[in-house]
């Protein structure tokens, strides 16, 4: 599904923090644009280990202002790259190994720009958006990652 730009077109197509499963189809449809020659998509999943320790699950929490910060991060990326569309969705709540935790996508006129913009979006999201991860290890231990 492609998006046809109009006079009020905003490249910020879908920016959300939600406690329900994320959809690749929804993200791909939102990032589509007929003027884009390249679309880069990143999917972050819960892995079964961290630091040599087996992970059982994760729990994500977000600050109430997380979506506003996500938009700010996406707008910075759009200002630095020739972005046609930006999409980023992050999960909260309890996630099992293999679950999708984050999806980010960027469409640009060319592939190199799309790759660079998507990589920057993911890194900035991880470091600047107030979303915190609690890892639950198989042995029952827990640790917070990215918490203040």
FENZIJO-V494901 format. One record per helix or strand of 2 or more residues. SS is the DSSP state (alpha for helix, beta for strand). FROM is the first residue (numbers start at 1). TO is the last residue. If there is no record, write none. Layout:
ss: <SS:SS>
from: <FROM:FROM>
to: <TO:TO>
This chain:
ss: <beta:alpha:beta:beta:beta:alpha:beta:beta:beta:alpha:beta:beta>
from: <12:24:38:49:53:66:83:93:100:111:131:142>
to: <18:31:45:50:62:80:91:96:108:128:137:145>
